[in-house]
Amino acid sequence: MTMPALREVPSTLKVSAIPLVKIESLKVACSSCNLRELCLPVGLSVSDLEQLDKLVGTRRQVLRGNALFRSGDSFHALYAVRTGFFKTRVSSEDGRDQVTGFQMAGELLGLDGISTDRHSCDAVALEDSQVCVIPYEQLESLTREFSELQRQFHKIMSREIVRDHGVMLLLGSMRAEERLAAFLLNLTQRLQARGFSAAALVLRMTREEIGSYLGLKLETVSRTFSKFQDDGILEVKQRHLRILDLPSLQRLVNNSNC
């Protein structure tokens, strides 16, 4: 929605109304962050970490429904999700949105802008979130100095490529039940790596957004959730899920790979 103003403010510069805080509270220290092993899993020395702390200098708040960046925006930085949940999406020529991914704490956003210096998708917060801002030009300079940081950054890029290939497999060869099972397994594994329960979770995305990501209609997603519940695999209460039969979910995915 466009707010009345003297001139339109670019989407990436719109600031939501949040309480004023001291600048010291916005400082980020990778050396003391419990997510650093997820978003930048490097084995750096103390002096190297101090250099990284200088690079990752600020955090940014993004309220639910707001965009961190939009397709076509100039690319300047990568963003490490510190708290919250995001979705990335692209728009088709007929105006429909296609969800291309979901990102949680410890994962990076903005890699899509590296090749063309412009973002190729929107990144929208699914809940009130906070990101660490990593200026890309400075990151490039730092990776040239520290080969270990460069190696790990390449691993992060590779992880994204592997994830994209996994989505292509979902869309190309799996039935609806197998797609949803694979999605839930992936989600619980990522949450477990962050210290959360692997059996109980709250879906931050809607069923329509899940369907867009998996290439399924909303009705198919809802029907598959209901089937999983009837089969005793899941307990579903709106967005609250409890996995009751993990082996059955795993068998669905493993059978699709046979």
N, C-alpha and C positions, 0 to 999 in steps of 0.2 A: 504494500500500500504506500503511495507517495505522500509524504508529509508536506504540508504547506511550508514553503521557505522561499528565500530570495533566489536561490539557485539550487539545482538538484545536487545532492551529495553522492559521490560514488558509493556503491553498496559496501565496499570493503572499508570505507571510512566512517560509516554510520555508527554512532556511539549510543548505546542504550543507557537509560537512566539507571546508574548504579551509585551506591554511596561513595563519597570521596574517601580515599585511603592514602596513607603516607606512601611516598615512592619506595621506601625501603621494603614495604610489604609486597611490592611487585617484583622484587629481585628474585632471580632464579639461581639456584645452585645445583648444577648437575651432580656435583660431588656428594650432595646429601639427599638427593632425590631417590625415593624407593622405586621409581619407574625407569631409572636410567638404563638398567639391564635389558629393558624391553625396547625402548625407542632408540637408544644409542648404546648397544651392548659392547662396550670397549674396555680393554684392560689397560688404561692409561696410568701414568705415574701421577703423583700429587701435583707436580708443576704443570703437566699436560692438562689435568683436570681444571686447574686454575685458568688456563687459557680458554678452555671450553666454557667455563662459568662466565668469562667476560663476553663470549660470543652470544650465549643464550641469555640475553639481558633482561627481557621483559615477559610478562604474561599478558594475555588478553582474554577478557570475558566475552562470551557469546551467549546471548539468551536464547531460550528455546524458540525455534522458528526463524531465527535470524541466520544470515549467511556469513560465513567466515570469508569466503570469496565466491565470485561468480564466474561463469564461463565468459571468456573475453577479457577479464581483468588482467592487468600487467602482473607478471610473476616477479616477486622480490624475495620471498622467504618460504621456508618450510615451517610446518607447525606440528609440534608434538602435543598430542592430546594429554592433558594432565588430569582433568576430571571431565566426566560427561560422556556424551555419545553423539556421533555425527552420521549423516548419510551423504554420499556423493551421488549426483544425478546428472544426466544429460537430457537435452530436449530434442525430440525428433522434429522433422520438418512439418509434421501435422500438428505440432504443439503439445504432444504427449510427453510426459516425463518418464525416463527410464532410470531406475535406481541401479547404480553400478557398484555400490559397496557400502558397508557399514564399518565405522571406525570407533574404537573405544580407547580408554586410557592406555598410554604406552605405545600408541601407533602414530605414524606420521601422515600428515595431509599436505598436499601441494606438489607432490612429485610429478603430477601431470603437466606442470608448467615448465619443466626444465628444458624440453626440446625446442619449444617455440617462443619462450619468454612470455607466454600468456596461458592462463588457465583454460583447460578444455572442458571443465565441468563445474557445477555448483557444489559447495560444501555447506550443508545446512545442519544446525544443531537440533538434535532430537530432544534434548533437555538442556537446562542451563549448564554451560560447559566452560572450561578454561583451557587455554592452549599456551605453550611456550613458543615464542617467536624466535626462529633461527634464520637470520639474514643469510641468503644463499651465497652471495659473493664472498662474504667473510668465511662461510663454511668451506667454500672451495679453496680459499687461501690456507685455511687451517689444515685441510686434508693433504695439501701438498707438503706441509711441514711434518705431519704425523702420519706415517704410512699405515699404522694400525687403525687410525680413525678412517682413513680412506678405504681400507680393506673391509671394515665393518659397514661403512656406508654402502659399498658395493653389495654386501650381503643383504642389506635392507632392500636395495633395488631388486635383487634377485628374488627375494621373498615376495615382493609385489608381483613380479612376473609369474611366479609359480601360482600365486593366488588367482591371477587372471586366467591362467590355464585351467585351474580347478573349476572356475565359473563356466568356462567354455564346455568342459566335460559335463557339468550339471545340465546345461541348456541343450547339449547336443545328443546325449545318450540315455539320460535317466528318466524314469517315470515320475509322476508327481510325488508319490510316497517316498521314493528314493531321494528326490531333490530336497524335500522338506527334512528328511532324516539327516542328510548330509549337512544341511544348513544348521540344524540344531546341534549336531555333534561338533561342528566347527566352532559354533558360538560358545558352547560349554567348555571346550578345550581352551579357548582364548580367555574366558573368564577365570577358569581354574588357574591359569598361569599368573593371574593377578591376585590370587589368594581368595577368590570367591568360591562358593559352592558349585560343584559340577552337576548337582542334581536339581537344584532349585534356582530359578532365574526369573527376572522380570523383563519382558520384551519391551525395549524402548521404541521399537518401530511398530507400525500398524500392520495388519494382515495384508492390506492393499500394497504397502511398501515391500513386504516380503514377497508377494506375488510378482511385483514389478521386477525385483531382483532375480527371482527364480524363473521368470518367464511363464508364470501361471496366472490364471484369472483369480480374482478375489474369491469367487464361489468355490473354486478348486482348493484353494488354501484352507478355507473354512471347513470344507468337507473332509479334507485330509486330517486336519487337527481333530475333528470329531471322530474320525475312524481310529486314530491313534488312542484317543481317550476310551472309546468303546472296546478296543483291543487290550486295554490295561497297560499301554506303553507310557502314556502321559496322563497327568491330572491337570486340567486346564480350567483356570478361573480368570476370565478376561485376559489380561496380559501376564498374569502370574502362571508360571509353568513349573511343574515338578515331574522329573523323569523317574518313572517307576520301574521301567524295564530297559536299562541301557543296552544289554546284549541284543535285544530285538532291533533297536535302532541301528546298531552296528552291523547286524546281519543284513538289514535292508541295503545298506551301503556296500557292504562286501560282496553281496550277490550281484549287484549291478556292475561290479568290476571283474566278474568272472568271464 
